[in-house]
Amino acid sequence: MDDSSPTRIDVEDTVDWLVDGVRSVKVSEDILRELCARLTKAGLPLYCVAVFVTTLHPNVAGRGFFWREDREEVEVAEASYEVLNSE
């Protein structure tokens, strides 16, 4: 057997958790925190992750969620609709 073959990373449980609707999580930023915890536990080398979502909120066009391995909290930023008209 060749030692240079890549290690298999099993994320099946994480995919099942996502498909099931992340029922163990109550607030949006905890979804990213839990997802990153599950993926790093499975062996995926993550250092930082950013997720951007649009909203249906009348004043908020979207939100950004930022996870870093060296921080406990997920940073959340909001963008108003004014950003769509900016350079």
Phi, psi and omega per residue, in radians:
M1 nan 2.421 -3.097
D2 -1.481 2.157 -3.135
D3 -1.268 -0.217 -3.118
S4 -1.489 -0.006 3.133
S5 -1.212 2.490 -3.108
P6 -1.162 2.583 3.094
T7 -1.317 2.369 3.119
R8 -1.360 2.249 3.097
I9 -1.820 2.077 -3.090
D10 -1.652 1.927 3.134
V11 -1.990 0.301 -3.098
E12 -1.000 -0.771 3.124
D13 -1.097 -0.655 3.125
T14 -1.177 -0.737 3.091
V15 -1.095 -0.763 3.097
D16 -1.034 -0.736 3.117
W17 -1.069 -0.752 3.110
L18 -1.142 -0.821 -3.121
V19 -1.101 -0.592 3.141
D20 -1.318 -0.086 3.052
G21 1.681 0.354 3.111
V22 0.759 0.857 -3.042
R23 -1.063 -0.369 -3.103
S24 -1.387 -0.072 -3.048
V25 -1.947 2.412 -3.087
K26 -1.812 -0.566 -3.114
V27 -2.124 2.640 -3.007
S28 -0.927 -0.837 -3.071
E29 -1.138 -0.426 3.103
D30 -1.260 -0.348 3.064
I31 -1.099 -0.849 -3.137
L32 -1.155 -0.711 3.128
R33 -1.037 -0.849 -3.117
E34 -1.170 -0.709 3.124
L35 -1.047 -0.838 -3.138
C36 -1.128 -0.666 3.100
A37 -1.092 -0.758 -3.139
R38 -1.153 -0.736 -3.110
L39 -1.202 -0.701 3.116
T40 -1.214 -0.630 3.082
K41 -1.095 -0.579 3.118
A42 -1.311 -0.194 3.096
G43 1.931 0.050 3.112
L44 -1.395 2.151 -3.076
P45 -1.401 1.582 3.117
L46 -1.757 2.456 3.099
Y47 -2.097 -0.642 3.047
C48 -2.690 2.564 -3.121
V49 -2.449 2.408 3.065
A50 -2.230 2.374 3.108
V51 -2.239 2.319 3.124
F52 -2.092 2.308 3.141
V53 -2.307 2.523 3.013
T54 -1.517 2.769 -3.116
T55 -2.195 2.956 3.022
L56 -1.808 0.206 -3.135
H57 -1.213 2.445 -3.094
P58 -1.187 -0.368 -3.108
N59 -1.989 -0.213 -3.068
V60 -2.093 2.032 -3.135
A61 -1.303 -0.623 -3.117
G62 -2.936 3.001 3.115
R63 -2.315 2.587 3.044
G64 -2.042 2.397 3.120
F65 -2.081 2.221 -3.027
F66 -2.194 2.091 3.136
W67 -1.979 2.430 3.026
R68 -2.318 2.498 -3.085
E69 -1.091 -0.455 -3.080
D70 -1.641 0.168 -3.139
R71 -2.208 2.545 3.140
E72 -1.406 -0.628 -3.062
E73 -1.684 2.580 2.999
V74 -1.537 2.239 3.119
E75 -1.410 2.405 3.137
V76 -2.139 2.290 3.090
A77 -2.231 2.547 3.124
E78 -2.026 2.581 3.067
A79 -2.130 2.237 3.095
S80 -1.397 3.006 3.126
Y81 -1.161 -0.351 3.112
E82 -1.048 -0.500 -3.136
V83 -1.098 -0.457 -3.137
L84 -1.180 -0.433 -3.139
N85 -1.756 0.080 -3.124
S86 -1.640 2.845 3.092
E87 -1.387 nan nan
